[in-house]
Amino acid sequence: MKERPIRIVSIYPTLLGTYGDGGNVAALSHIASLHGLAADILTISPGMVIPDDADIYVMGGGEDTAQVAAANALRASGALTRAVDKGASVLAICAGYQLLGHEFPDADGNAAPGLGLLDVFTDRLPKRAVGELAAEPIRAGLTSVTQMLTGYENHGGATHLGAGVTPLALVTSGVGNGDGTEGAITGRVIGTYLHGPCLVRNPLLAETLLGWAIGQHLDPIVEDAVEELRRERLGSATMSK
């Protein structure tokens, strides 16, 4: 187990932080404290140097122009790629998920280059996906998450998965990637369309990320308020089918 604090980096929250995605970092800090773990949070704004030696990196969603700007800056830096090569974990939501792939559509619908950290590419859905999203985790992709995943999606992207990734889950309500699957995972890099914030609604996923950081499985800690939120949101997703 790590003796030093877990280092968590929030990447460009002013560019990539829609729909409360900044709450993912707060959730990681909160859940770490429940387990008696110290966490240091570093917020990276555009123009700041991104460290390549942190444990967990978090990105959220954003508009097309902000997404392209973030992708360009991250490619130029190379820090996130180096961090992943060193074993760091990444959680990327929506626009952050798309830019981890090989390419994604810019504001004009043209293909913009991504980071290639996930073997996916994104183009346009026929109709924008908006609403509650629920999905059943795929055990081969993320064995530690045994609960239904819940979140809110709002995106126009259809994400196509290559042979180098595993879907995070199978959609039971909503759109997700657009082919019946939701998200993608390879190694410790996770992309998903789950806003909400994702880690508030899905604490087992937060405990997975923290467990990877310390090299030890974390037994789930159940919080009544979170379970009530999950029941209500999953019920809402079922009603909207």
ABEGO torsion letter per residue (X at the ends): XBABBBBBBBBGAAABABGGAAAAAAAAAAAAAAAGBBBBBBBBBBGBBBBAABABBBBBBBBAAAAAAAAAAAAAAGAAAAAAAAGBBBBBBEAAAAAABABBBBAAGBBBBBAGABBBBBBBBABBBBEBBBBBBBAAABAABABBBBBBBBBABBBBBBAABBBABBBABEAEAGAGBBEBBBEABBBBABBOBAAAABAAAAAAAAAAAAGBBBBBBBBAAAAAAAAAAAAAAAAAX
